[in-house]
């Protein structure tokens, strides 16, 4: 299904096209949302029509609402399985219960999407692989972002962070990442996994999504990302690291060997950094291709030309007030009835009693 197919399927539940487009966007990329995001998406005032839309989502059990730390804030979780089935994602992870921290990250991610209407967003790994094959046909599939899970046989997960990729009309790819700390090891892993594809694409942007409150993160996070993507090592360092990787894999007790083998001990001390520890773990599954990551100047050259960019987007709104008192799913009693039986609306709110159809004017 393409995006328009999904919109038509969701509209059959009684939504306008604009409402259906918003719900499809939420279900594909976040699962959770707040009313102001719909107002931004629809280009309308945050008022009575927006409130009616969300009242109806809750009354028909299409979404559940979670009270937040701020007593006037509410976080909505779209969990109704028939809606997800209608867009071809009946087993979507966005229906599952989420922690408060993850819910806030997803709200920030949705902010980035609804404020970038000029981009088309890829959600599934299949869509991302197809896009990369189109824009960088010379890049082997095994060099696309992936992780290897398990052994005998191992399972490969493509684009494991499951973050959307925005595509502009010119074909420029925008990779987004929610950065809440400047030296997040997950950010390091994300950048390392994407380095090959960034070097191969004709135009790209790494967009770091920064919370509004700790703005001091901006400079530190951008610099950390730039260092990770551009840092190169001399051939002698790469050769020594390769030797160390091979020796460490073949050594049952690295600590004991370090006491007797000075070269092994010195190499172990030199490469005992977050960057090299992650590279070693990748080498165990991906082999010698990881050494290209620390020797190629392609990304530094792309940044110098402007075909590659690293930028920060500070959230327009603070999200602290949206911290859930409990996980959004804890408010979901009865929602799963919709999977097997028709949803029965709850008693309408006083505001919604004033109109016959809460969606009629929106």
C-alpha positions in Angstrom: 0.0 0.0 0.0 1.2 3.5 -0.7 0.3 6.5 1.5 -2.7 7.5 -0.5 -4.1 4.0 -0.3 -3.8 4.1 3.5 -5.5 7.4 3.7 -8.5 6.1 1.7 -8.7 3.1 3.9 -8.7 5.1 7.1 -11.2 7.7 5.7 -13.7 4.8 5.5 -13.9 4.9 9.3 -15.7 8.2 9.0 -12.8 10.7 8.9 -12.2 13.5 6.5 -9.2 13.2 4.2 -7.2 15.6 6.3 -7.9 13.7 9.5 -7.1 10.4 7.8 -3.8 11.8 6.6 -2.9 12.8 10.1 -3.9 9.5 11.6 -1.9 7.5 9.0 1.1 9.7 9.7 0.8 9.0 13.5 0.3 5.3 13.0 3.3 4.9 10.7 5.8 6.9 12.7 4.9 7.4 16.3 1.6 5.9 17.6 1.3 8.8 20.1 0.4 12.4 19.5 -1.0 15.6 21.0 -3.7 17.9 19.7 -1.4 20.8 18.8 0.3 18.5 16.3 -2.9 17.9 14.5 -3.5 21.7 14.4 0.0 22.2 12.9 -0.5 19.4 10.4 -3.9 20.7 9.3 -2.9 24.4 9.3 -5.8 25.2 11.6 -6.2 27.0 14.9 -6.0 24.8 18.1 -9.6 25.2 19.2 -13.0 23.6 19.3 -12.7 21.5 16.0 -9.4 20.0 17.1 -10.9 19.2 20.5 -13.9 17.5 18.9 -11.6 15.4 16.7 -9.7 14.0 19.7 -12.9 13.6 21.8 -14.3 11.4 19.0 -11.1 9.3 18.8 -11.4 8.5 22.5 -15.2 8.0 22.5 -15.0 5.5 19.6 -12.0 3.8 21.3 -9.7 4.5 18.4 -7.3 6.1 20.8 -6.7 6.1 24.5 -5.7 9.2 26.6 -3.1 9.4 29.2 -3.0 12.1 31.9 0.3 13.8 32.2 2.3 15.5 35.0 0.8 18.8 34.0 -2.8 18.5 34.9 -4.1 20.0 31.7 -1.9 18.0 29.3 -3.0 14.9 27.6 -1.2 12.4 25.5 -3.1 10.3 23.0 -2.2 6.8 21.9 -3.7 5.4 18.7 -4.1 1.7 19.4 -7.2 0.5 17.6 -6.1 -2.6 15.6 -8.7 -2.3 12.8 -7.1 1.1 11.9 -3.6 -0.5 11.8 -5.0 -3.4 9.8 -6.5 -0.9 7.3 -3.0 0.5 6.6 -1.4 -2.9 6.3 0.3 -2.8 9.7 -1.8 -5.0 12.0 1.3 -6.0 14.1 2.8 -2.5 14.3 5.0 -1.9 17.4 3.3 1.5 17.8 0.2 -0.2 19.2 2.2 -1.6 22.1 2.5 -0.1 25.6 5.4 2.4 25.7 7.4 4.0 28.6 7.0 7.6 29.4 10.5 8.4 28.0 9.9 6.6 24.7 6.5 8.3 24.4 8.1 11.8 24.6 10.8 10.8 22.0 8.0 9.8 19.7 6.2 13.1 20.2 9.4 14.9 19.3 9.8 12.8 16.2 6.2 13.5 15.1 6.9 17.2 15.6 9.7 16.9 13.1 7.4 15.2 10.6 4.4 17.5 10.9 6.6 20.6 10.6 8.2 19.3 7.4 5.3 19.0 4.9 7.8 19.4 2.0 9.3 16.0 2.7 7.9 12.5 1.9 8.6 10.2 4.7 9.7 6.6 4.3 8.6 4.4 7.2 9.3 0.7 6.5 12.7 -1.0 6.0 11.5 -2.1 2.6 10.8 1.4 1.4 14.2 2.6 2.7 16.1 -0.2 1.0 14.3 0.5 -2.3 15.1 4.2 -2.0 18.8 3.5 -1.4 18.9 1.1 -4.3 17.5 3.8 -6.5 19.7 6.6 -5.4 22.9 4.7 -4.7 22.7 1.6 -7.0 26.5 0.8 -6.6 26.2 0.3 -2.9 26.1 -3.4 -2.0 23.0 -4.4 0.1 25.3 -5.6 2.9 26.6 -2.1 3.3 23.2 -0.6 4.1 22.4 0.1 7.8 21.8 -3.2 9.6 22.4 -5.2 12.7 22.9 -9.0 12.9 20.8 -10.7 15.5 21.4 -14.2 16.9 23.5 -17.0 15.5 23.0 -20.2 13.4 21.4 -18.8 11.4 21.8 -15.1 12.2 19.0 -12.7 11.3 19.7 -9.4 9.7 17.6 -6.4 10.5 17.8 -3.5 8.0 17.6 0.1 9.3 17.2 -1.2 12.9 16.5 2.1 14.6 13.2 2.2 12.7 13.4 5.9 12.2 11.7 7.6 9.2 13.7 9.0 6.3 12.4 12.2 4.7 12.9 12.6 1.0 12.7 16.0 -0.7 11.5 16.7 -4.3 15.2 16.8 -5.4 15.9 13.4 -3.9 17.8 14.6 -0.9 17.5 12.2 2.0 16.9 13.5 5.6 17.9 11.1 8.4 16.4 12.1 11.7 17.5 11.2 15.2 16.2 12.2 18.6 19.2 13.4 20.6 18.7 13.9 24.3 22.4 13.7 25.3 25.5 14.7 23.3 27.4 11.5 23.7 24.6 9.0 23.4 26.2 5.6 22.5 23.0 4.9 20.4 23.8 8.0 18.4 27.3 6.7 17.7 25.9 3.4 16.6 23.3 5.1 14.4 26.0 7.2 12.7 28.4 4.3 12.2 25.7 2.1 10.6 24.7 4.9 8.2 28.1 6.0 7.2 28.3 3.8 4.1 25.0 5.0 2.7 25.8 8.6 3.5 29.0 8.3 1.6 27.1 6.9 -1.4 24.1 9.2 -1.6 24.3 12.3 -3.8 22.7 14.5 -1.2 21.8 14.0 2.5 21.1 15.7 5.8 21.5 14.3 9.3 18.9 16.2 11.3 19.4 16.0 15.1 16.1 16.6 17.0 17.0 18.5 20.2 14.6 19.1 23.2 13.8 22.8 23.7 14.8 23.0 27.3 18.5 21.8 27.2 19.5 23.9 24.3 23.1 23.5 25.4 23.0 20.2 23.7 23.0 21.7 20.2 26.7 22.5 19.8 27.9 19.5 21.7 25.6 17.0 19.8 26.4 18.5 16.4 30.2 18.3 17.1 29.9 14.7 18.4 28.0 13.7 15.2 30.5 15.5 13.0 33.5 13.9 14.7 32.0 10.4 14.5 31.3 10.8 10.8 34.5 12.5 9.7 37.2 11.2 12.0 39.8 9.2 10.0 42.8 7.1 11.2 46.2 6.6 9.7 46.9 3.3 7.9 49.1 2.2 10.7 46.3 2.6 13.3 43.9 0.7 11.1 46.4 -2.1 10.6 47.0 -2.3 14.4 43.3 -2.3 15.1 42.7 -5.0 12.6 45.4 -7.1 14.2 43.9 -6.5 17.6 40.4 -7.5 16.5 41.7 -10.8 15.1 43.8 -11.5 18.2 41.0 -10.6 20.6 38.5 -12.9 18.8 41.0 -15.8 19.0 41.9 -15.2 22.7 39.7 -16.9 25.3 40.9 -14.7 28.2 42.0 -11.3 26.9 42.8 -10.1 30.4 45.2 -12.9 31.1 46.9 -12.5 27.8 47.3 -8.8 28.4 49.6 -9.6 31.4 52.0 -11.6 29.2 51.8 -9.9 25.8 52.8 -6.2 25.8 51.6 -5.5 22.2 48.2 -7.0 23.0 48.0 -5.0 26.2 49.0 -1.7 24.6 46.5 -2.3 21.7 43.7 -3.1 24.2 44.4 0.1 26.1 44.5 2.2 23.0 41.3 0.8 21.5 39.3 0.8 24.8 37.1 3.7 23.7 33.4 3.8 22.9 34.1 4.2 19.2 36.5 1.3 18.8 34.4 -1.0 21.1 31.4 -0.5 18.9 33.6 -1.0 15.8 34.9 -4.2 17.2 31.4 -5.5 17.8 30.5 -4.6 14.2 33.6 -6.3 12.9 32.5 -9.5 14.5 29.4 -9.6 12.3 30.3 -7.5 9.3 34.0 -8.3 8.8 36.7 -6.1 7.4 34.3 -3.7 5.7 34.1 -1.7 9.0 37.7 -0.6 8.4 36.4 1.5 5.5 34.4 3.5 8.0 37.5 4.9 9.6 39.6 5.5 6.5 37.4 7.0 3.8 37.3 10.8 3.4 34.0 10.7 1.5 31.8 12.1 4.2 34.2 14.9 5.1 34.3 15.9 1.5 30.5 15.8 1.2 30.2 18.1 4.2 32.8 20.5 2.7 30.8 20.6 -0.6 27.5 21.1 1.0 26.0 17.9 -0.5 26.1 16.6 3.1 24.8 18.5 6.1 24.5 18.0 9.8 21.9 20.2 11.4 20.0 20.6 14.6 16.3 21.2 15.0 15.3 22.4 18.4 11.7 21.5 19.4 9.3 24.4 19.2 7.6 23.3 22.4 8.8 22.0 25.7 7.7 18.4 26.3 8.2 18.2 30.1 4.6 18.8 30.8 3.7 15.8 28.6 5.6 13.4 30.9 2.9 10.7 31.5 1.8 9.9 35.0 1.8 6.3 33.8 2.6 4.7 30.5 -0.1 5.6 27.8 -1.2 1.9 27.6 -2.3 1.9 31.2 -5.3 3.9 30.2 -6.3 1.4 27.6 -8.8 -0.8 29.4 -11.3 -2.1 26.9 -9.5 -0.9 23.8 -8.7 -4.4 22.6 -12.4 -5.1 22.3 -12.2 -3.4 19.0 -10.1 -6.2 17.6 -13.0 -8.7 17.8 -16.2 -6.7 18.4 -17.6 -3.4 17.2 -16.4 -0.5 19.4 -19.1 1.0 21.6 -18.7 4.7 22.2 -18.3 5.9 25.7 -20.7 8.6 27.0 -19.9 11.8 25.2 -18.4 14.8 26.9 -20.5 17.9 27.6 -18.7 19.8 24.8 -19.5 17.1 22.2 -23.2 17.0 23.1 -23.6 20.4 21.5 -23.2 19.1 18.0 -24.6 16.1 16.2 -21.4 15.2 14.4 -18.1 16.2 16.0 -16.3 15.8 12.7 -18.7 17.7 10.5 -16.9 21.0 10.5 -13.3 19.8 10.3 
